[in-house]
């Protein structure tokens, strides 16, 4: 009998007989799960790029034709499509809630391939017993976030699960955007000589949630950086900034994003600790909790790899958006030639160390 379904699991059942929280944490285990179990099952040229959003040919193309073997060079116009699920706990946190997170997170995934976000779908999985006022507040937050991001919620679904089976509320959002610029933004495009910049300070989202969970109080409230990023990216593209690589710094934080880019481009990304912006309150909270800001999730931050000639122009554009991101953009490193993809960091005292992919789960349920 010809059966194309593999009968053995590519991930060692003996080593991981059950799914762990770390399998969704943005680090090594999550990438193993995707690369060894999920991607082989659905693999095709469009999926295999493993971008934040898929870049698709315009629908007028022949639907029976095979996907392009090089999706990063698809002719214009193109569509971008993405989906994400949100299980954050608690549902409300300083600077946002699960509703704003669901809208902005999906909008930002579209922005990371250079798309203008247009339409969202919303799937609500509601636990029986959730206060109706809570659901109303979340729906209102989603409406407000969509208006700010200039996207329309055009379809959706609602399911209710038994009491005790859903932890209050889970949300899935999918998004469609249009690619207005011919430039291909993908980690494979990153080149030696590029500079590496971030659009603001790191770690606020994860620490804001952990502070609420742990009952920690600081002199000033640490608020999530949750915000839409499409306008800043589109303005850079309109100004002719040659963006090679983009990643929003969600699960796994800056370290995981840089490792993903370095592995795909086969380069060394060298960063300097003194250049990485972290608020003092966040740094202090990390020291108390034993966390590393490099690995903490953000929801309004991205890392970009661009030619050095465009750096000043990009910084100026991002600085104009700093009122919405709440922090100054800055260059944190450079891309170098290397035999294999690695990330290195020069510490504050001048020592150099490797920055590996997150191996476990620092902060579960933060998005």
ZADO-1210 file (C-alpha; in nm, 4 decimals, padded with zeros to 6 digits):
<atoms>
<atom x="00.0000" y="00.0000" z="00.0000" code="UNK" pos="1"/>
<atom x="00.1354" y="00.3429" z="-00.0959" code="UNK" pos="2"/>
<atom x="00.0977" y="00.5535" z="00.2141" code="UNK" pos="3"/>
<atom x="00.2842" y="00.8886" z="00.2152" code="UNK" pos="4"/>
<atom x="00.2295" y="00.9413" z="00.5877" code="UNK" pos="5"/>
<atom x="00.5445" y="00.8896" z="00.7943" code="UNK" pos="6"/>
<atom x="00.5013" y="00.6269" z="01.0661" code="UNK" pos="7"/>
<atom x="00.7768" y="00.7543" z="01.2942" code="UNK" pos="8"/>
<atom x="00.7979" y="01.0831" z="01.4780" code="UNK" pos="9"/>
<atom x="01.1088" y="01.2873" z="01.3859" code="UNK" pos="10"/>
<atom x="01.1329" y="01.4249" z="01.7407" code="UNK" pos="11"/>
<atom x="01.2563" y="01.1726" z="01.9972" code="UNK" pos="12"/>
<atom x="00.9526" y="01.0424" z="02.1871" code="UNK" pos="13"/>
<atom x="01.1878" y="00.9013" z="02.4526" code="UNK" pos="14"/>
<atom x="01.3364" y="01.2444" z="02.5173" code="UNK" pos="15"/>
<atom x="01.0132" y="01.4455" z="02.4919" code="UNK" pos="16"/>
<atom x="00.7139" y="01.2122" z="02.5430" code="UNK" pos="17"/>
<atom x="00.4903" y="01.5153" z="02.6078" code="UNK" pos="18"/>
<atom x="00.4756" y="01.8732" z="02.4840" code="UNK" pos="19"/>
<atom x="00.6431" y="02.1186" z="02.7225" code="UNK" pos="20"/>
<atom x="00.5723" y="02.4885" z="02.7772" code="UNK" pos="21"/>
<atom x="00.9172" y="02.5512" z="02.6316" code="UNK" pos="22"/>
<atom x="00.7994" y="02.4066" z="02.2997" code="UNK" pos="23"/>
<atom x="00.6064" y="02.7330" z="02.2569" code="UNK" pos="24"/>
<atom x="00.8648" y="02.9680" z="02.4051" code="UNK" pos="25"/>
<atom x="01.0447" y="03.0891" z="02.0937" code="UNK" pos="26"/>
<atom x="01.3713" y="02.9094" z="02.1680" code="UNK" pos="27"/>
<atom x="01.5511" y="02.5902" z="02.0711" code="UNK" pos="28"/>
<atom x="01.2705" y="02.3488" z="02.1592" code="UNK" pos="29"/>
<atom x="01.0111" y="02.5465" z="01.9645" code="UNK" pos="30"/>
<atom x="01.2350" y="02.5569" z="01.6583" code="UNK" pos="31"/>
<atom x="01.2974" y="02.1827" z="01.6861" code="UNK" pos="32"/>
<atom x="00.9230" y="02.1227" z="01.7046" code="UNK" pos="33"/>
<atom x="00.8621" y="02.3357" z="01.3952" code="UNK" pos="34"/>
<atom x="01.1624" y="02.2181" z="01.1927" code="UNK" pos="35"/>
<atom x="01.1429" y="01.8466" z="01.2749" code="UNK" pos="36"/>
<atom x="00.7709" y="01.7786" z="01.3153" code="UNK" pos="37"/>
<atom x="00.5474" y="02.0525" z="01.1755" code="UNK" pos="38"/>
<atom x="00.7342" y="02.1922" z="00.8731" code="UNK" pos="39"/>
<atom x="00.8061" y="01.8487" z="00.7156" code="UNK" pos="40"/>
<atom x="00.4360" y="01.7656" z="00.7276" code="UNK" pos="41"/>
<atom x="00.3277" y="02.0793" z="00.5420" code="UNK" pos="42"/>
<atom x="00.6494" y="02.1773" z="00.3661" code="UNK" pos="43"/>
<atom x="00.6316" y="02.3809" z="00.0450" code="UNK" pos="44"/>
<atom x="00.8396" y="02.6684" z="-00.0971" code="UNK" pos="45"/>
<atom x="00.6093" y="02.9356" z="00.0473" code="UNK" pos="46"/>
<atom x="00.6121" y="02.7864" z="00.3978" code="UNK" pos="47"/>
<atom x="00.9796" y="02.6926" z="00.3980" code="UNK" pos="48"/>
<atom x="01.0906" y="03.0572" z="00.3989" code="UNK" pos="49"/>
<atom x="00.9654" y="03.0644" z="00.7616" code="UNK" pos="50"/>
<atom x="00.8967" y="03.4355" z="00.7704" code="UNK" pos="51"/>
<atom x="00.6650" y="03.6085" z="01.0178" code="UNK" pos="52"/>
<atom x="00.4127" y="03.6138" z="00.7329" code="UNK" pos="53"/>
<atom x="00.3860" y="03.4236" z="00.4070" code="UNK" pos="54"/>
<atom x="00.4409" y="03.6222" z="00.0874" code="UNK" pos="55"/>
<atom x="00.1914" y="03.5096" z="-00.1763" code="UNK" pos="56"/>
<atom x="00.1371" y="03.5728" z="-00.5458" code="UNK" pos="57"/>
<atom x="-00.1583" y="03.7902" z="-00.6422" code="UNK" pos="58"/>
<atom x="-00.4786" y="03.5798" z="-00.6602" code="UNK" pos="59"/>
<atom x="-00.5143" y="03.6362" z="-01.0346" code="UNK" pos="60"/>
<atom x="-00.2303" y="03.3902" z="-01.0813" code="UNK" pos="61"/>
<atom x="-00.3217" y="03.0400" z="-01.1956" code="UNK" pos="62"/>
<atom x="-00.4389" y="02.8648" z="-00.8768" code="UNK" pos="63"/>
<atom x="-00.3375" y="02.5253" z="-01.0151" code="UNK" pos="64"/>
<atom x="00.0241" y="02.6248" z="-01.0618" code="UNK" pos="65"/>
<atom x="00.2895" y="02.5184" z="-00.8127" code="UNK" pos="66"/>
<atom x="00.4152" y="02.7733" z="-00.5582" code="UNK" pos="67"/>
<atom x="00.7259" y="02.9589" z="-00.6637" code="UNK" pos="68"/>
<atom x="01.0513" y="02.7913" z="-00.5707" code="UNK" pos="69"/>
<atom x="01.1747" y="03.1355" z="-00.4645" code="UNK" pos="70"/>
<atom x="00.8913" y="03.3198" z="-00.2854" code="UNK" pos="71"/>
<atom x="01.1175" y="03.6143" z="-00.2015" code="UNK" pos="72"/>
<atom x="01.1318" y="03.7001" z="-00.5734" code="UNK" pos="73"/>
<atom x="00.7609" y="03.6753" z="-00.6521" code="UNK" pos="74"/>
<atom x="00.6450" y="03.9479" z="-00.8923" code="UNK" pos="75"/>
<atom x="00.4466" y="04.2453" z="-00.7630" code="UNK" pos="76"/>
<atom x="00.1793" y="04.2950" z="-00.6568" code="UNK" pos="77"/>
<atom x="00.1907" y="04.0394" z="-00.3769" code="UNK" pos="78"/>
<atom x="-00.0145" y="03.9534" z="-00.0729" code="UNK" pos="79"/>
<atom x="00.1055" y="03.8752" z="00.2790" code="UNK" pos="80"/>
<atom x="-00.0818" y="03.6349" z="00.5045" code="UNK" pos="81"/>
<atom x="-00.0240" y="03.5423" z="00.8682" code="UNK" pos="82"/>
<atom x="-00.1979" y="03.3925" z="01.1695" code="UNK" pos="83"/>
<atom x="-00.1272" y="03.3874" z="01.5425" code="UNK" pos="84"/>
<atom x="-00.2895" y="03.2762" z="01.8668" code="UNK" pos="85"/>
<atom x="-00.2823" y="03.4576" z="02.2012" code="UNK" pos="86"/>
<atom x="-00.2979" y="03.2879" z="02.5396" code="UNK" pos="87"/>
<atom x="-00.1514" y="03.5604" z="02.7614" code="UNK" pos="88"/>
<atom x="-00.2080" y="03.5418" z="03.1374" code="UNK" pos="89"/>
<atom x="-00.3296" y="03.7658" z="03.2930" code="UNK" pos="90"/>
<atom x="-00.5729" y="03.8976" z="03.0321" code="UNK" pos="91"/>
<atom x="-00.5045" y="04.2597" z="03.1352" code="UNK" pos="92"/>
<atom x="-00.1620" y="04.4068" z="03.2078" code="UNK" pos="93"/>
<atom x="-00.0039" y="04.7544" z="03.2242" code="UNK" pos="94"/>
<atom x="00.0046" y="04.8947" z="02.8729" code="UNK" pos="95"/>
<atom x="-00.2434" y="04.6580" z="02.7132" code="UNK" pos="96"/>
<atom x="-00.4529" y="04.3430" z="02.7241" code="UNK" pos="97"/>
<atom x="-00.5068" y="04.0269" z="02.5222" code="UNK" pos="98"/>
<atom x="-00.7188" y="04.2216" z="02.2723" code="UNK" pos="99"/>
<atom x="-00.4619" y="04.4889" z="02.1847" code="UNK" pos="100"/>
<atom x="-00.1966" y="04.2170" z="02.1812" code="UNK" pos="101"/>
<atom x="-00.3923" y="04.0067" z="01.9314" code="UNK" pos="102"/>
<atom x="-00.4410" y="04.2946" z="01.6884" code="UNK" pos="103"/>
<atom x="-00.0933" y="04.4444" z="01.7139" code="UNK" pos="104"/>
<atom x="00.0843" y="04.1094" z="01.7082" code="UNK" pos="105"/>
<atom x="-00.0758" y="04.0093" z="01.3790" code="UNK" pos="106"/>
<atom x="-00.0361" y="04.3560" z="01.2265" code="UNK" pos="107"/>
<atom x="00.3333" y="04.3441" z="01.3176" code="UNK" pos="108"/>
<atom x="00.3862" y="04.0020" z="01.1590" code="UNK" pos="109"/>
<atom x="00.2580" y="04.1481" z="00.8310" code="UNK" pos="110"/>
<atom x="00.4803" y="04.4533" z="00.8728" code="UNK" pos="111"/>
<atom x="00.7900" y="04.2344" z="00.9113" code="UNK" pos="112"/>
<atom x="00.7686" y="04.1335" z="00.5446" code="UNK" pos="113"/>
<atom x="00.7050" y="04.4917" z="00.4343" code="UNK" pos="114"/>
<atom x="00.3289" y="04.4557" z="00.3883" code="UNK" pos="115"/>
<atom x="00.0587" y="04.7126" z="00.4550" code="UNK" pos="116"/>
<atom x="-00.1897" y="04.5392" z="00.6898" code="UNK" pos="117"/>
<atom x="-00.5481" y="04.5550" z="00.5636" code="UNK" pos="118"/>
<atom x="-00.7803" y="04.2900" z="00.7075" code="UNK" pos="119"/>
<atom x="-00.7995" y="04.0685" z="01.0149" code="UNK" pos="120"/>
<atom x="-01.0068" y="03.7726" z="01.1228" code="UNK" pos="121"/>
<atom x="-01.0765" y="03.7072" z="01.4911" code="UNK" pos="122"/>
<atom x="-01.1431" y="03.3744" z="01.6572" code="UNK" pos="123"/>
<atom x="-01.2569" y="03.3868" z="02.0218" code="UNK" pos="124"/>
<atom x="-01.2341" y="03.0759" z="02.2417" code="UNK" pos="125"/>
<atom x="-01.4237" y="03.1728" z="02.5572" code="UNK" pos="126"/>
<atom x="-01.4413" y="02.9738" z="02.8780" code="UNK" pos="127"/>
<atom x="-01.7847" y="02.9315" z="03.0327" code="UNK" pos="128"/>
<atom x="-01.8134" y="03.1656" z="03.3307" code="UNK" pos="129"/>
<atom x="-01.5977" y="03.4458" z="03.1926" code="UNK" pos="130"/>
<atom x="-01.7565" y="03.7734" z="03.3091" code="UNK" pos="131"/>
<atom x="-01.9375" y="03.9362" z="03.0183" code="UNK" pos="132"/>
<atom x="-01.7827" y="04.2696" z="03.1173" code="UNK" pos="133"/>
<atom x="-01.4354" y="04.1183" z="03.0672" code="UNK" pos="134"/>
<atom x="-01.5266" y="04.0012" z="02.7187" code="UNK" pos="135"/>
<atom x="-01.6747" y="04.3423" z="02.6388" code="UNK" pos="136"/>
<atom x="-01.3546" y="04.5193" z="02.7507" code="UNK" pos="137"/>
<atom x="-01.1408" y="04.2932" z="02.5327" code="UNK" pos="138"/>
<atom x="-01.3641" y="04.3417" z="02.2270" code="UNK" pos="139"/>
<atom x="-01.3520" y="04.7192" z="02.2773" code="UNK" pos="140"/>
<atom x="-00.9720" y="04.7059" z="02.3022" code="UNK" pos="141"/>
<atom x="-00.9543" y="04.5122" z="01.9779" code="UNK" pos="142"/>
<atom x="-01.1735" y="04.7656" z="01.8015" code="UNK" pos="143"/>
<atom x="-00.9598" y="05.0547" z="01.9242" code="UNK" pos="144"/>
<atom x="-00.6326" y="04.8811" z="01.8339" code="UNK" pos="145"/>
<atom x="-00.7636" y="04.8004" z="01.4848" code="UNK" pos="146"/>
<atom x="-00.8615" y="05.1631" z="01.4329" code="UNK" pos="147"/>
<atom x="-00.5159" y="05.2845" z="01.5380" code="UNK" pos="148"/>
<atom x="-00.3487" y="05.0305" z="01.3077" code="UNK" pos="149"/>
<atom x="-00.5888" y="05.1220" z="01.0245" code="UNK" pos="150"/>
<atom x="-00.7055" y="04.7639" z="00.9678" code="UNK" pos="151"/>
<atom x="-01.0552" y="04.6177" z="00.9462" code="UNK" pos="152"/>
<atom x="-01.1798" y="04.3103" z="01.1314" code="UNK" pos="153"/>
<atom x="-01.3888" y="04.1476" z="00.8599" code="UNK" pos="154"/>
<atom x="-01.4667" y="03.7921" z="00.9746" code="UNK" pos="155"/>
<atom x="-01.4379" y="03.5682" z="01.2772" code="UNK" pos="156"/>
<atom x="-01.5670" y="03.2882" z="01.4937" code="UNK" pos="157"/>
<atom x="-01.6705" y="03.2362" z="01.8551" code="UNK" pos="158"/>
<atom x="-01.6538" y="02.9139" z="02.0541" code="UNK" pos="159"/>
<atom x="-01.7367" y="02.8517" z="02.4207" code="UNK" pos="160"/>
<atom x="-01.5653" y="02.5686" z="02.6100" code="UNK" pos="161"/>
<atom x="-01.6531" y="02.4072" z="02.9424" code="UNK" pos="162"/>
<atom x="-01.5739" y="02.5844" z="03.2675" code="UNK" pos="163"/>
<atom x="-01.2147" y="02.5130" z="03.3669" code="UNK" pos="164"/>
<atom x="-01.1099" y="02.4165" z="03.0123" code="UNK" pos="165"/>
<atom x="-01.0104" y="02.7499" z="02.8596" code="UNK" pos="166"/>
<atom x="-00.8401" y="02.9690" z="03.1215" code="UNK" pos="167"/>
<atom x="-01.0771" y="03.2567" z="03.0530" code="UNK" pos="168"/>
<atom x="-01.0128" y="03.3561" z="02.6937" code="UNK" pos="169"/>
<atom x="-00.7899" y="03.2608" z="02.4017" code="UNK" pos="170"/>
<atom x="-00.7815" y="03.4610" z="02.0773" code="UNK" pos="171"/>
<atom x="-00.6676" y="03.3702" z="01.7278" code="UNK" pos="172"/>
<atom x="-00.6179" y="03.6397" z="01.4650" code="UNK" pos="173"/>
<atom x="-00.5233" y="03.6026" z="01.1000" code="UNK" pos="174"/>
<atom x="-00.4192" y="03.8944" z="00.8826" code="UNK" pos="175"/>
<atom x="-00.3941" y="03.9864" z="00.5150" code="UNK" pos="176"/>
<atom x="-00.1800" y="04.2684" z="00.3801" code="UNK" pos="177"/>
<atom x="-00.0603" y="04.3958" z="00.0457" code="UNK" pos="178"/>
<atom x="00.3031" y="04.4320" z="-00.0601" code="UNK" pos="179"/>
<atom x="00.3365" y="04.7774" z="-00.2140" code="UNK" pos="180"/>
<atom x="00.7137" y="04.7682" z="-00.2637" code="UNK" pos="181"/>
<atom x="00.9128" y="04.5212" z="-00.4761" code="UNK" pos="182"/>
<atom x="01.1877" y="04.4820" z="-00.2182" code="UNK" pos="183"/>
<atom x="01.2244" y="04.1313" z="-00.0756" code="UNK" pos="184"/>
<atom x="01.2645" y="04.1341" z="00.3022" code="UNK" pos="185"/>
<atom x="01.3840" y="03.7983" z="00.4309" code="UNK" pos="186"/>
<atom x="01.6614" y="03.6769" z="00.6630" code="UNK" pos="187"/>
<atom x="01.8350" y="03.5178" z="00.3643" code="UNK" pos="188"/>
<atom x="01.8889" y="03.8687" z="00.2230" code="UNK" pos="189"/>
<atom x="02.1044" y="03.9855" z="00.5176" code="UNK" pos="190"/>
<atom x="02.4637" y="04.0562" z="00.4113" code="UNK" pos="191"/>
<atom x="02.8029" y="04.1250" z="00.5724" code="UNK" pos="192"/>
<atom x="02.8385" y="04.4985" z="00.6181" code="UNK" pos="193"/>
<atom x="02.4774" y="04.5503" z="00.7252" code="UNK" pos="194"/>
<atom x="02.4180" y="04.7331" z="01.0502" code="UNK" pos="195"/>
<atom x="02.1781" y="04.5958" z="01.3099" code="UNK" pos="196"/>
<atom x="01.9341" y="04.8339" z="01.4728" code="UNK" pos="197"/>
<atom x="01.6396" y="04.8134" z="01.7110" code="UNK" pos="198"/>
<atom x="01.3528" y="05.0603" z="01.7243" code="UNK" pos="199"/>
<atom x="01.3445" y="05.0970" z="02.1026" code="UNK" pos="200"/>
<atom x="01.4212" y="04.9610" z="02.4484" code="UNK" pos="201"/>
<atom x="01.3798" y="04.5914" z="02.5212" code="UNK" pos="202"/>
<atom x="01.2034" y="04.3712" z="02.7744" code="UNK" pos="203"/>
<atom x="00.9112" y="04.5854" z="02.8879" code="UNK" pos="204"/>
<atom x="00.6311" y="04.3588" z="02.7678" code="UNK" pos="205"/>
<atom x="00.7532" y="04.0433" z="02.9387" code="UNK" pos="206"/>
<atom x="00.8456" y="04.2211" z="03.2615" code="UNK" pos="207"/>
<atom x="00.5120" y="04.4081" z="03.2742" code="UNK" pos="208"/>
<atom x="00.3287" y="04.0753" z="03.2678" code="UNK" pos="209"/>
<atom x="00.5638" y="03.9007" z="03.5086" code="UNK" pos="210"/>
<atom x="00.5360" y="04.1907" z="03.7567" code="UNK" pos="211"/>
<atom x="00.1562" y="04.1544" z="03.7615" code="UNK" pos="212"/>
<atom x="00.1775" y="03.7758" z="03.8025" code="UNK" pos="213"/>
<atom x="00.4355" y="03.7963" z="04.0801" code="UNK" pos="214"/>
<atom x="00.2816" y="04.0934" z="04.2604" code="UNK" pos="215"/>
<atom x="00.5995" y="04.2963" z="04.2159" code="UNK" pos="216"/>
<atom x="00.5804" y="04.6721" z="04.2663" code="UNK" pos="217"/>
<atom x="00.8364" y="04.9222" z="04.1410" code="UNK" pos="218"/>
<atom x="00.8753" y="05.2949" z="04.1911" code="UNK" pos="219"/>
<atom x="00.7276" y="05.3439" z="03.8435" code="UNK" pos="220"/>
<atom x="00.4899" y="05.1073" z="03.6666" code="UNK" pos="221"/>
<atom x="00.6549" y="04.9096" z="03.3878" code="UNK" pos="222"/>
<atom x="00.4200" y="04.9126" z="03.0900" code="UNK" pos="223"/>
<atom x="00.4160" y="04.6806" z="02.7907" code="UNK" pos="224"/>
<atom x="00.5585" y="04.8215" z="02.4669" code="UNK" pos="225"/>
<atom x="00.2632" y="04.6726" z="02.2736" code="UNK" pos="226"/>
<atom x="00.2172" y="04.8860" z="01.9580" code="UNK" pos="227"/>
<atom x="00.1666" y="04.8545" z="01.5800" code="UNK" pos="228"/>
<atom x="00.4846" y="04.8795" z="01.3725" code="UNK" pos="229"/>
<atom x="00.3644" y="04.8917" z="01.0123" code="UNK" pos="230"/>
<atom x="00.3743" y="05.2705" z="00.9682" code="UNK" pos="231"/>
<atom x="00.7417" y="05.2922" z="01.0628" code="UNK" pos="232"/>
<atom x="00.8403" y="05.0055" z="00.8323" code="UNK" pos="233"/>
<atom x="00.6381" y="05.1395" z="00.5399" code="UNK" pos="234"/>
<atom x="00.7862" y="05.4861" z="00.5836" code="UNK" pos="235"/>
<atom x="01.1376" y="05.3425" z="00.5670" code="UNK" pos="236"/>
<atom x="01.0508" y="05.1566" z="00.2480" code="UNK" pos="237"/>
<atom x="00.8915" y="05.4683" z="00.0965" code="UNK" pos="238"/>
<atom x="01.2119" y="05.6618" z="00.1738" code="UNK" pos="239"/>
<atom x="01.4189" y="05.4052" z="-00.0141" code="UNK" pos="240"/>
<atom x="01.5802" y="05.2410" z="00.2888" code="UNK" pos="241"/>
<atom x="01.7068" y="04.9023" z="00.1708" code="UNK" pos="242"/>
<atom x="01.5780" y="04.6697" z="00.4425" code="UNK" pos="243"/>
<atom x="01.7372" y="04.3257" z="00.4162" code="UNK" pos="244"/>
<atom x="01.6017" y="04.1579" z="00.7299" code="UNK" pos="245"/>
<atom x="01.3279" y="04.2305" z="00.9854" code="UNK" pos="246"/>
<atom x="01.2063" y="04.0428" z="01.2904" code="UNK" pos="247"/>
<atom x="00.9671" y="04.1538" z="01.5616" code="UNK" pos="248"/>
<atom x="01.1096" y="04.0632" z="01.9006" code="UNK" pos="249"/>
<atom x="00.8327" y="03.8517" z="02.0467" code="UNK" pos="250"/>
<atom x="00.8833" y="03.5050" z="02.1959" code="UNK" pos="251"/>
<atom x="01.2525" y="03.4424" z="02.2578" code="UNK" pos="252"/>
<atom x="01.3314" y="03.8143" z="02.2431" code="UNK" pos="253"/>
<atom x="01.6261" y="03.9747" z="02.0668" code="UNK" pos="254"/>
<atom x="01.8561" y="03.6745" z="02.1086" code="UNK" pos="255"/>
<atom x="01.6254" y="03.4291" z="01.9326" code="UNK" pos="256"/>
<atom x="01.5472" y="03.6746" z="01.6506" code="UNK" pos="257"/>
<atom x="01.9154" y="03.7369" z="01.5822" code="UNK" pos="258"/>
<atom x="01.9930" y="03.3657" z="01.5868" code="UNK" pos="259"/>
<atom x="01.7139" y="03.3017" z="01.3355" code="UNK" pos="260"/>
<atom x="01.8537" y="03.5668" z="01.1015" code="UNK" pos="261"/>
<atom x="02.2159" y="03.4558" z="01.1398" code="UNK" pos="262"/>
<atom x="02.1294" y="03.0913" z="01.0726" code="UNK" pos="263"/>
<atom x="01.9268" y="03.1741" z="00.7614" code="UNK" pos="264"/>
<atom x="02.1873" y="03.4145" z="00.6171" code="UNK" pos="265"/>
<atom x="02.4966" y="03.2143" z="00.7265" code="UNK" pos="266"/>
<atom x="02.6580" y="03.5189" z="00.8840" code="UNK" pos="267"/>
<atom x="02.7900" y="03.6384" z="01.2184" code="UNK" pos="268"/>
<atom x="02.5847" y="03.9060" z="01.3912" code="UNK" pos="269"/>
<atom x="02.8050" y="04.0935" z="01.6374" code="UNK" pos="270"/>
<atom x="02.6312" y="04.3145" z="01.8944" code="UNK" pos="271"/>
<atom x="02.7549" y="04.5316" z="02.1810" code="UNK" pos="272"/>
<atom x="02.5908" y="04.5086" z="02.5232" code="UNK" pos="273"/>
<atom x="02.6455" y="04.8792" z="02.5962" code="UNK" pos="274"/>
<atom x="02.4419" y="04.9691" z="02.2888" code="UNK" pos="275"/>
<atom x="02.1357" y="04.7573" z="02.3750" code="UNK" pos="276"/>
<atom x="01.8675" y="04.9840" z="02.5260" code="UNK" pos="277"/>
<atom x="01.7038" y="04.8521" z="02.8438" code="UNK" pos="278"/>
<atom x="01.5195" y="05.0720" z="03.0932" code="UNK" pos="279"/>
<atom x="01.6718" y="05.0745" z="03.4413" code="UNK" pos="280"/>
<atom x="01.3455" y="04.9500" z="03.5941" code="UNK" pos="281"/>
<atom x="01.3425" y="04.6561" z="03.3526" code="UNK" pos="282"/>
<atom x="01.7088" y="04.5807" z="03.4154" code="UNK" pos="283"/>
<atom x="01.6474" y="04.5858" z="03.7905" code="UNK" pos="284"/>
<atom x="01.3457" y="04.3566" z="03.7591" code="UNK" pos="285"/>
<atom x="01.5505" y="04.1145" z="03.5501" code="UNK" pos="286"/>
<atom x="01.8167" y="04.1030" z="03.8197" code="UNK" pos="287"/>
<atom x="01.5547" y="04.0323" z="04.0867" code="UNK" pos="288"/>
<atom x="01.3892" y="03.7606" z="03.8802" code="UNK" pos="289"/>
<atom x="01.7093" y="03.6117" z="03.7392" code="UNK" pos="290"/>
<atom x="01.6155" y="03.6914" z="03.3783" code="UNK" pos="291"/>
<atom x="01.8165" y="03.8087" z="03.0786" code="UNK" pos="292"/>
<atom x="01.6666" y="04.1047" z="02.8858" code="UNK" pos="293"/>
<atom x="01.8017" y="03.9596" z="02.5600" code="UNK" pos="294"/>
<atom x="01.5517" y="03.6733" z="02.5818" code="UNK" pos="295"/>
<atom x="01.2438" y="03.8597" z="02.7044" code="UNK" pos="296"/>
<atom x="00.9509" y="03.9078" z="02.4676" code="UNK" pos="297"/>
<atom x="00.8477" y="04.2466" z="02.3321" code="UNK" pos="298"/>
<atom x="00.5333" y="04.3418" z="02.1391" code="UNK" pos="299"/>
<atom x="00.6308" y="04.6752" z="01.9859" code="UNK" pos="300"/>
<atom x="00.9947" y="04.6205" z="01.8976" code="UNK" pos="301"/>
<atom x="01.1800" y="04.4938" z="01.5930" code="UNK" pos="302"/>
<atom x="01.5359" y="04.4360" z="01.4806" code="UNK" pos="303"/>
<atom x="01.6358" y="04.5439" z="01.1299" code="UNK" pos="304"/>
<atom x="01.9422" y="04.4651" z="00.9204" code="UNK" pos="305"/>
<atom x="02.0139" y="04.7356" z="00.6634" code="UNK" pos="306"/>
<atom x="02.3151" y="04.8649" z="00.4664" code="UNK" pos="307"/>
<atom x="02.5311" y="05.1076" z="00.6634" code="UNK" pos="308"/>
<atom x="02.4643" y="05.3786" z="00.4032" code="UNK" pos="309"/>
<atom x="02.0950" y="05.3796" z="00.4986" code="UNK" pos="310"/>
<atom x="02.1419" y="05.3724" z="00.8764" code="UNK" pos="311"/>
<atom x="02.1200" y="05.7454" z="00.9424" code="UNK" pos="312"/>
<atom x="01.8044" y="05.7797" z="00.7335" code="UNK" pos="313"/>
<atom x="01.6413" y="05.4795" z="00.9032" code="UNK" pos="314"/>
<atom x="01.7223" y="05.6095" z="01.2517" code="UNK" pos="315"/>
<atom x="01.5725" y="05.9484" z="01.1673" code="UNK" pos="316"/>
<atom x="01.2492" y="05.7875" z="01.0479" code="UNK" pos="317"/>
<atom x="01.2238" y="05.5627" z="01.3519" code="UNK" pos="318"/>
<atom x="01.2988" y="05.8531" z="01.5841" code="UNK" pos="319"/>
<atom x="00.9966" y="06.0343" z="01.4375" code="UNK" pos="320"/>
<atom x="00.7881" y="05.7351" z="01.5490" code="UNK" pos="321"/>
<atom x="00.9438" y="05.7234" z="01.8962" code="UNK" pos="322"/>
<atom x="00.6400" y="05.8881" z="02.0538" code="UNK" pos="323"/>
<atom x="00.4407" y="05.5745" z="01.9705" code="UNK" pos="324"/>
<atom x="00.7143" y="05.3270" z="02.0616" code="UNK" pos="325"/>
<atom x="00.8166" y="05.5115" z="02.3782" code="UNK" pos="326"/>
<atom x="01.1910" y="05.4834" z="02.3207" code="UNK" pos="327"/>
<atom x="01.4804" y="05.5909" z="02.0987" code="UNK" pos="328"/>
<atom x="01.5989" y="05.3671" z="01.8110" code="UNK" pos="329"/>
<atom x="01.9673" y="05.2785" z="01.8019" code="UNK" pos="330"/>
<atom x="02.2313" y="05.0710" z="01.6244" code="UNK" pos="331"/>
<atom x="02.3389" y="04.7734" z="01.8350" code="UNK" pos="332"/>
<atom x="02.5790" y="04.5878" z="01.6064" code="UNK" pos="333"/>
<atom x="02.6877" y="04.4759" z="01.2621" code="UNK" pos="334"/>
<atom x="02.6806" y="04.1756" z="01.0305" code="UNK" pos="335"/>
<atom x="03.0065" y="03.9975" z="00.9489" code="UNK" pos="336"/>
<atom x="03.1045" y="03.7166" z="00.7146" code="UNK" pos="337"/>
<atom x="03.1185" y="03.3752" z="00.8822" code="UNK" pos="338"/>
<atom x="03.1320" y="03.0076" z="00.7943" code="UNK" pos="339"/>
<atom x="02.8108" y="02.9459" z="00.9864" code="UNK" pos="340"/>
<atom x="02.5363" y="03.1473" z="01.1500" code="UNK" pos="341"/>
<atom x="02.6363" y="03.2732" z="01.4946" code="UNK" pos="342"/>
<atom x="02.5559" y="03.5643" z="01.7248" code="UNK" pos="343"/>
<atom x="02.8263" y="03.7179" z="01.9436" code="UNK" pos="344"/>
<atom x="02.8161" y="03.9977" z="02.1985" code="UNK" pos="345"/>
<atom x="03.0850" y="04.2197" z="02.3457" code="UNK" pos="346"/>
<atom x="03.0033" y="04.2660" z="02.7129" code="UNK" pos="347"/>
<atom x="03.0239" y="04.5874" z="02.9133" code="UNK" pos="348"/>
<atom x="03.3714" y="04.4888" z="03.0350" code="UNK" pos="349"/>
<atom x="03.4965" y="04.4082" z="02.6827" code="UNK" pos="350"/>
<atom x="03.4671" y="04.0290" z="02.6936" code="UNK" pos="351"/>
<atom x="03.3101" y="03.8481" z="02.4013" code="UNK" pos="352"/>
<atom x="03.0611" y="03.5653" z="02.4315" code="UNK" pos="353"/>
<atom x="02.8245" y="03.3646" z="02.2198" code="UNK" pos="354"/>
<atom x="02.4548" y="03.4498" z="02.2364" code="UNK" pos="355"/>
<atom x="02.2697" y="03.1226" z="02.1936" code="UNK" pos="356"/>
<atom x="01.9085" y="03.0499" z="02.1224" code="UNK" pos="357"/>
<atom x="01.6923" y="03.0294" z="02.4350" code="UNK" pos="358"/>
<atom x="01.6921" y="02.6642" z="02.5445" code="UNK" pos="359"/>
<atom x="01.4088" y="02.6669" z="02.7958" code="UNK" pos="360"/>
<atom x="01.1100" y="02.8861" z="02.8830" code="UNK" pos="361"/>
<atom x="01.1828" y="03.2083" z="03.0700" code="UNK" pos="362"/>
<atom x="00.8306" y="03.3561" z="03.0742" code="UNK" pos="363"/>
<atom x="00.5437" y="03.1291" z="02.9691" code="UNK" pos="364"/>
<atom x="00.2092" y="03.2700" z="02.8549" code="UNK" pos="365"/>
<atom x="00.3310" y="03.6203" z="02.7705" code="UNK" pos="366"/>
<atom x="00.1593" y="03.6471" z="02.4324" code="UNK" pos="367"/>
</atoms>
